[in-house]
Amino acid sequence: MTGGGHTTMSQEDKERIAQEKYGKTYEELDTNEKKAVGGSYGGPKGGETIKKMAEEHKQQE
């Protein structure tokens, strides 16, 4: 993959991260918390999250 394209988060991903970080639904978060949830996806920790999600997906098949 080339370039610096952004991947979009599914609503399910947003909900899961909001619950993990704040114990709230995504809609309950304030603006800064929503930004933090978005920043959790794809950053250094996000890479680990993506790996974990891939492993969970494999197990579900």
Biopython code that builds the backbone (N, CA, C, O; Angstrom):
import numpy as np
from Bio.PDB.StructureBuilder import StructureBuilder

atoms = [
    (1, "MET", "N", (0.849, -1.178, 0.000)),
    (1, "MET", "CA", (0.000, 0.000, 0.000)),
    (1, "MET", "C", (0.891, 1.237, 0.000)),
    (1, "MET", "O", (1.833, 1.337, 0.787)),
    (2, "THR", "N", (0.594, 2.150, -0.863)),
    (2, "THR", "CA", (1.389, 3.366, -0.928)),
    (2, "THR", "C", (0.540, 4.560, -0.557)),
    (2, "THR", "O", (-0.688, 4.483, -0.541)),
    (3, "GLY", "N", (1.201, 5.662, -0.260)),
    (3, "GLY", "CA", (0.464, 6.881, 0.077)),
    (3, "GLY", "C", (0.082, 6.908, 1.535)),
    (3, "GLY", "O", (0.312, 5.948, 2.271)),
    (4, "GLY", "N", (-0.500, 8.012, 1.946)),
    (4, "GLY", "CA", (-0.872, 8.185, 3.348)),
    (4, "GLY", "C", (-2.364, 8.195, 3.536)),
    (4, "GLY", "O", (-2.883, 8.985, 4.324)),
    (5, "GLY", "N", (-3.064, 7.335, 2.831)),
    (5, "GLY", "CA", (-4.522, 7.314, 2.910)),
    (5, "GLY", "C", (-5.012, 6.973, 4.305)),
    (5, "GLY", "O", (-4.315, 6.321, 5.082)),
    (6, "HIS", "N", (-6.191, 7.413, 4.603)),
    (6, "HIS", "CA", (-6.792, 7.151, 5.900)),
    (6, "HIS", "C", (-7.769, 5.995, 5.765)),
    (6, "HIS", "O", (-8.474, 5.868, 4.764)),
    (7, "THR", "N", (-7.795, 5.165, 6.782)),
    (7, "THR", "CA", (-8.811, 4.125, 6.811)),
    (7, "THR", "C", (-9.946, 4.635, 7.683)),
    (7, "THR", "O", (-9.721, 5.293, 8.699)),
    (8, "THR", "N", (-11.146, 4.328, 7.280)),
    (8, "THR", "CA", (-12.292, 4.790, 8.060)),
    (8, "THR", "C", (-12.687, 3.699, 9.045)),
    (8, "THR", "O", (-12.587, 2.505, 8.764)),
    (9, "MET", "N", (-13.132, 4.146, 10.188)),
    (9, "MET", "CA", (-13.547, 3.218, 11.233)),
    (9, "MET", "C", (-15.017, 2.886, 11.041)),
    (9, "MET", "O", (-15.819, 3.744, 10.669)),
    (10, "SER", "N", (-15.353, 1.653, 11.295)),
    (10, "SER", "CA", (-16.770, 1.297, 11.284)),
    (10, "SER", "C", (-17.388, 1.785, 12.592)),
    (10, "SER", "O", (-16.680, 2.044, 13.564)),
    (11, "GLN", "N", (-18.687, 1.905, 12.606)),
    (11, "GLN", "CA", (-19.380, 2.308, 13.830)),
    (11, "GLN", "C", (-19.117, 1.292, 14.937)),
    (11, "GLN", "O", (-19.017, 1.647, 16.112)),
    (12, "GLU", "N", (-19.008, 0.042, 14.550)),
    (12, "GLU", "CA", (-18.728, -1.022, 15.521)),
    (12, "GLU", "C", (-17.367, -0.806, 16.187)),
    (12, "GLU", "O", (-17.226, -0.986, 17.396)),
    (13, "ASP", "N", (-16.365, -0.420, 15.387)),
    (13, "ASP", "CA", (-15.039, -0.137, 15.936)),
    (13, "ASP", "C", (-15.094, 1.033, 16.908)),
    (13, "ASP", "O", (-14.502, 0.976, 17.985)),
    (14, "LYS", "N", (-15.800, 2.092, 16.534)),
    (14, "LYS", "CA", (-15.924, 3.266, 17.394)),
    (14, "LYS", "C", (-16.579, 2.893, 18.718)),
    (14, "LYS", "O", (-16.121, 3.312, 19.781)),
    (15, "GLU", "N", (-17.646, 2.111, 18.654)),
    (15, "GLU", "CA", (-18.349, 1.698, 19.862)),
    (15, "GLU", "C", (-17.447, 0.872, 20.770)),
    (15, "GLU", "O", (-17.414, 1.078, 21.983)),
    (16, "ARG", "N", (-16.722, -0.058, 20.175)),
    (16, "ARG", "CA", (-15.858, -0.942, 20.962)),
    (16, "ARG", "C", (-14.763, -0.143, 21.657)),
    (16, "ARG", "O", (-14.506, -0.346, 22.844)),
    (17, "ILE", "N", (-14.119, 0.757, 20.932)),
    (17, "ILE", "CA", (-13.040, 1.548, 21.521)),
    (17, "ILE", "C", (-13.586, 2.501, 22.578)),
    (17, "ILE", "O", (-12.960, 2.690, 23.621)),
    (18, "ALA", "N", (-14.753, 3.105, 22.317)),
    (18, "ALA", "CA", (-15.371, 3.995, 23.309)),
    (18, "ALA", "C", (-15.652, 3.233, 24.605)),
    (18, "ALA", "O", (-15.425, 3.754, 25.697)),
    (19, "GLN", "N", (-16.141, 2.014, 24.483)),
    (19, "GLN", "CA", (-16.416, 1.202, 25.670)),
    (19, "GLN", "C", (-15.120, 0.856, 26.405)),
    (19, "GLN", "O", (-15.060, 0.919, 27.633)),
    (20, "GLU", "N", (-14.077, 0.487, 25.639)),
    (20, "GLU", "CA", (-12.812, 0.101, 26.252)),
    (20, "GLU", "C", (-12.159, 1.270, 26.973)),
    (20, "GLU", "O", (-11.642, 1.113, 28.079)),
    (21, "LYS", "N", (-12.182, 2.452, 26.342)),
    (21, "LYS", "CA", (-11.477, 3.611, 26.905)),
    (21, "LYS", "C", (-12.283, 4.357, 27.957)),
    (21, "LYS", "O", (-11.727, 4.809, 28.958)),
    (22, "TYR", "N", (-13.593, 4.492, 27.738)),
    (22, "TYR", "CA", (-14.402, 5.372, 28.572)),
    (22, "TYR", "C", (-15.593, 4.703, 29.245)),
    (22, "TYR", "O", (-16.221, 5.298, 30.121)),
    (23, "GLY", "N", (-15.906, 3.496, 28.856)),
    (23, "GLY", "CA", (-17.073, 2.836, 29.435)),
    (23, "GLY", "C", (-18.384, 3.477, 29.026)),
    (23, "GLY", "O", (-19.378, 3.387, 29.746)),
    (24, "LYS", "N", (-18.387, 4.133, 27.851)),
    (24, "LYS", "CA", (-19.585, 4.810, 27.339)),
    (24, "LYS", "C", (-19.794, 4.391, 25.886)),
    (24, "LYS", "O", (-18.893, 3.849, 25.245)),
    (25, "THR", "N", (-21.005, 4.654, 25.376)),
    (25, "THR", "CA", (-21.222, 4.472, 23.948)),
    (25, "THR", "C", (-20.553, 5.627, 23.219)),
    (25, "THR", "O", (-20.272, 6.661, 23.826)),
    (26, "TYR", "N", (-20.300, 5.469, 21.948)),
    (26, "TYR", "CA", (-19.640, 6.515, 21.161)),
    (26, "TYR", "C", (-20.454, 7.801, 21.188)),
    (26, "TYR", "O", (-19.887, 8.889, 21.282)),
    (27, "GLU", "N", (-21.763, 7.692, 21.107)),
    (27, "GLU", "CA", (-22.629, 8.878, 21.096)),
    (27, "GLU", "C", (-22.583, 9.646, 22.411)),
    (27, "GLU", "O", (-22.846, 10.848, 22.429)),
    (28, "GLU", "N", (-22.258, 8.980, 23.500)),
    (28, "GLU", "CA", (-22.186, 9.639, 24.809)),
    (28, "GLU", "C", (-20.903, 10.443, 24.994)),
    (28, "GLU", "O", (-20.815, 11.264, 25.907)),
    (29, "LEU", "N", (-19.923, 10.221, 24.151)),
    (29, "LEU", "CA", (-18.630, 10.879, 24.301)),
    (29, "LEU", "C", (-18.705, 12.351, 23.908)),
    (29, "LEU", "O", (-19.497, 12.736, 23.047)),
    (30, "ASP", "N", (-17.865, 13.174, 24.555)),
    (30, "ASP", "CA", (-17.766, 14.564, 24.115)),
    (30, "ASP", "C", (-16.819, 14.629, 22.913)),
    (30, "ASP", "O", (-16.224, 13.623, 22.524)),
    (31, "THR", "N", (-16.689, 15.804, 22.341)),
    (31, "THR", "CA", (-15.909, 15.961, 21.110)),
    (31, "THR", "C", (-14.477, 15.475, 21.272)),
    (31, "THR", "O", (-13.970, 14.750, 20.415)),
    (32, "ASN", "N", (-13.819, 15.862, 22.354)),
    (32, "ASN", "CA", (-12.423, 15.462, 22.551)),
    (32, "ASN", "C", (-12.282, 13.960, 22.748)),
    (32, "ASN", "O", (-11.314, 13.361, 22.280)),
    (33, "GLU", "N", (-13.235, 13.353, 23.432)),
    (33, "GLU", "CA", (-13.196, 11.902, 23.607)),
    (33, "GLU", "C", (-13.388, 11.194, 22.270)),
    (33, "GLU", "O", (-12.739, 10.183, 22.003)),
    (34, "LYS", "N", (-14.279, 11.725, 21.426)),
    (34, "LYS", "CA", (-14.485, 11.132, 20.097)),
    (34, "LYS", "C", (-13.207, 11.220, 19.273)),
    (34, "LYS", "O", (-12.857, 10.282, 18.557)),
    (35, "LYS", "N", (-12.514, 12.348, 19.378)),
    (35, "LYS", "CA", (-11.241, 12.491, 18.659)),
    (35, "LYS", "C", (-10.232, 11.466, 19.171)),
    (35, "LYS", "O", (-9.484, 10.878, 18.390)),
    (36, "ALA", "N", (-10.214, 11.256, 20.480)),
    (36, "ALA", "CA", (-9.291, 10.280, 21.059)),
    (36, "ALA", "C", (-9.611, 8.870, 20.580)),
    (36, "ALA", "O", (-8.707, 8.073, 20.330)),
    (37, "VAL", "N", (-10.897, 8.564, 20.452)),
    (37, "VAL", "CA", (-11.302, 7.251, 19.935)),
    (37, "VAL", "C", (-10.789, 7.104, 18.498)),
    (37, "VAL", "O", (-10.229, 6.068, 18.140)),
    (38, "GLY", "N", (-10.979, 8.133, 17.688)),
    (38, "GLY", "CA", (-10.492, 8.086, 16.311)),
    (38, "GLY", "C", (-8.985, 7.956, 16.247)),
    (38, "GLY", "O", (-8.457, 7.265, 15.376)),
    (39, "GLY", "N", (-8.288, 8.615, 17.160)),
    (39, "GLY", "CA", (-6.830, 8.543, 17.200)),
    (39, "GLY", "C", (-6.326, 7.196, 17.668)),
    (39, "GLY", "O", (-5.162, 6.861, 17.447)),
    (40, "SER", "N", (-7.177, 6.419, 18.310)),
    (40, "SER", "CA", (-6.784, 5.092, 18.790)),
    (40, "SER", "C", (-6.685, 4.102, 17.647)),
    (40, "SER", "O", (-6.118, 3.020, 17.801)),
    (41, "TYR", "N", (-7.228, 4.464, 16.520)),
    (41, "TYR", "CA", (-7.309, 3.556, 15.380)),
    (41, "TYR", "C", (-6.209, 3.897, 14.397)),
    (41, "TYR", "O", (-6.265, 4.947, 13.755)),
    (42, "GLY", "N", (-5.218, 3.046, 14.262)),
    (42, "GLY", "CA", (-4.190, 3.256, 13.264)),
    (42, "GLY", "C", (-2.898, 3.819, 13.803)),
    (42, "GLY", "O", (-1.893, 3.816, 13.092)),
    (43, "GLY", "N", (-2.882, 4.305, 15.041)),
    (43, "GLY", "CA", (-1.646, 4.773, 15.645)),
    (43, "GLY", "C", (-0.825, 3.582, 16.095)),
    (43, "GLY", "O", (-1.146, 2.445, 15.747)),
    (44, "PRO", "N", (0.241, 3.823, 16.870)),
    (44, "PRO", "CA", (1.059, 2.697, 17.325)),
    (44, "PRO", "C", (0.238, 1.621, 18.033)),
    (44, "PRO", "O", (0.417, 0.430, 17.776)),
    (45, "LYS", "N", (-0.659, 2.039, 18.922)),
    (45, "LYS", "CA", (-1.520, 1.062, 19.576)),
    (45, "LYS", "C", (-2.545, 0.523, 18.591)),
    (45, "LYS", "O", (-2.943, -0.639, 18.674)),
    (46, "GLY", "N", (-2.971, 1.368, 17.658)),
    (46, "GLY", "CA", (-3.957, 0.952, 16.674)),
    (46, "GLY", "C", (-3.487, -0.226, 15.853)),
    (46, "GLY", "O", (-4.274, -1.097, 15.482)),
    (47, "GLY", "N", (-2.182, -0.247, 15.571)),
    (47, "GLY", "CA", (-1.629, -1.378, 14.833)),
    (47, "GLY", "C", (-1.856, -2.678, 15.582)),
    (47, "GLY", "O", (-2.187, -3.702, 14.985)),
    (48, "GLU", "N", (-1.676, -2.629, 16.883)),
    (48, "GLU", "CA", (-1.936, -3.811, 17.700)),
    (48, "GLU", "C", (-3.417, -4.153, 17.697)),
    (48, "GLU", "O", (-3.790, -5.326, 17.675)),
    (49, "THR", "N", (-4.257, -3.129, 17.720)),
    (49, "THR", "CA", (-5.698, -3.354, 17.688)),
    (49, "THR", "C", (-6.094, -4.037, 16.393)),
    (49, "THR", "O", (-6.894, -4.972, 16.395)),
    (50, "ILE", "N", (-5.533, -3.571, 15.291)),
    (50, "ILE", "CA", (-5.846, -4.162, 13.992)),
    (50, "ILE", "C", (-5.402, -5.619, 13.950)),
    (50, "ILE", "O", (-6.129, -6.469, 13.435)),
    (51, "LYS", "N", (-4.218, -5.921, 14.485)),
    (51, "LYS", "CA", (-3.745, -7.308, 14.528)),
    (51, "LYS", "C", (-4.697, -8.169, 15.347)),
    (51, "LYS", "O", (-5.050, -9.277, 14.944)),
    (52, "LYS", "N", (-5.114, -7.643, 16.510)),
    (52, "LYS", "CA", (-6.020, -8.380, 17.381)),
    (52, "LYS", "C", (-7.345, -8.641, 16.677)),
    (52, "LYS", "O", (-7.894, -9.741, 16.749)),
    (53, "MET", "N", (-7.856, -7.611, 15.991)),
    (53, "MET", "CA", (-9.122, -7.761, 15.278)),
    (53, "MET", "C", (-8.992, -8.808, 14.177)),
    (53, "MET", "O", (-9.914, -9.594, 13.957)),
    (54, "ALA", "N", (-7.863, -8.824, 13.490)),
    (54, "ALA", "CA", (-7.645, -9.807, 12.424)),
    (54, "ALA", "C", (-7.628, -11.222, 12.993)),
    (54, "ALA", "O", (-8.197, -12.145, 12.409)),
    (55, "GLU", "N", (-6.966, -11.380, 14.145)),
    (55, "GLU", "CA", (-6.922, -12.701, 14.779)),
    (55, "GLU", "C", (-8.313, -13.146, 15.210)),
    (55, "GLU", "O", (-8.681, -14.307, 15.029)),
    (56, "GLU", "N", (-9.095, -12.217, 15.784)),
    (56, "GLU", "CA", (-10.454, -12.558, 16.206)),
    (56, "GLU", "C", (-11.310, -12.938, 15.007)),
    (56, "GLU", "O", (-12.122, -13.861, 15.083)),
    (57, "HIS", "N", (-11.129, -12.228, 13.906)),
    (57, "HIS", "CA", (-11.896, -12.524, 12.697)),
    (57, "HIS", "C", (-11.564, -13.924, 12.184)),
    (57, "HIS", "O", (-12.460, -14.662, 11.774)),
    (58, "LYS", "N", (-10.290, -14.291, 12.204)),
    (58, "LYS", "CA", (-9.885, -15.623, 11.759)),
    (58, "LYS", "C", (-10.534, -16.704, 12.616)),
    (58, "LYS", "O", (-10.952, -17.746, 12.112)),
    (59, "GLN", "N", (-10.611, -16.439, 13.920)),
    (59, "GLN", "CA", (-11.183, -17.429, 14.826)),
    (59, "GLN", "C", (-12.676, -17.609, 14.593)),
    (59, "GLN", "O", (-13.217, -18.685, 14.851)),
    (60, "GLN", "N", (-13.345, -16.573, 14.110)),
    (60, "GLN", "CA", (-14.786, -16.639, 13.882)),
    (60, "GLN", "C", (-15.137, -17.408, 12.616)),
    (60, "GLN", "O", (-16.270, -17.860, 12.454)),
    (61, "GLU", "N", (-14.173, -17.556, 11.726)),
    (61, "GLU", "CA", (-14.450, -18.238, 10.445)),
    (61, "GLU", "C", (-14.564, -19.726, 10.611)),
    (61, "GLU", "O", (-14.794, -20.440, 9.636)),
]
sb = StructureBuilder()
sb.init_structure("model")
sb.init_model(0)
sb.init_chain("A")
sb.init_seg("    ")
for serial, (resi, resn, name, xyz) in enumerate(atoms, 1):
    if name == "N":
        sb.init_residue(resn, " ", resi, " ")
    sb.init_atom(name, np.array(xyz, "f"), 0.0, 1.0, " ", f" {name:<3s}", serial, name[0])
structure = sb.get_structure()
